[in-house]
Amino acid sequence: MVSRATREMRSKVTLVARNLERAEKIRLQRKIKDAIGSVGVAEVGALYKDDAALADMAQHAYEIDEVDRFRKAHARLFFAGVVAFIAGMVLQLLGAWSGCCASIGIIPQSLG
């Protein structure tokens, strides 16, 4: 059973995460609005004034950023796993080589 303090802490962490996500989306929305405003073309004037469209673009940019961050984190883990696998295979091949164990001081039980 989960204690009351644990539930309160989870709700606080969730609230903080939600607020950070919202702040990031607002920052992205302002950045997009500034980029559109700096263009100075009359065709984007309506888009500049449309807060819903800007919020939608900010949401899309935020999701793309999250996917990229997830992809990078998992790429590192995958690479570390591949390196560990290859190192293990090399060690197995070296161990199977006749005379390898004796050269490093390990005497197989069948000979001892």
Buried (B, 14 or more C-beta within 10 A) or exposed (E): EEEEEEEEEEEEEEEEEEEEEEEBBEEBBEEBBEEBEEEEEEEEEEBBEEEEBBBEBBEEBBEEEEEEEEEEEEEEEEEEEEEEEEEEEEEEEEEEEEEEBEEEEEEEEEEE
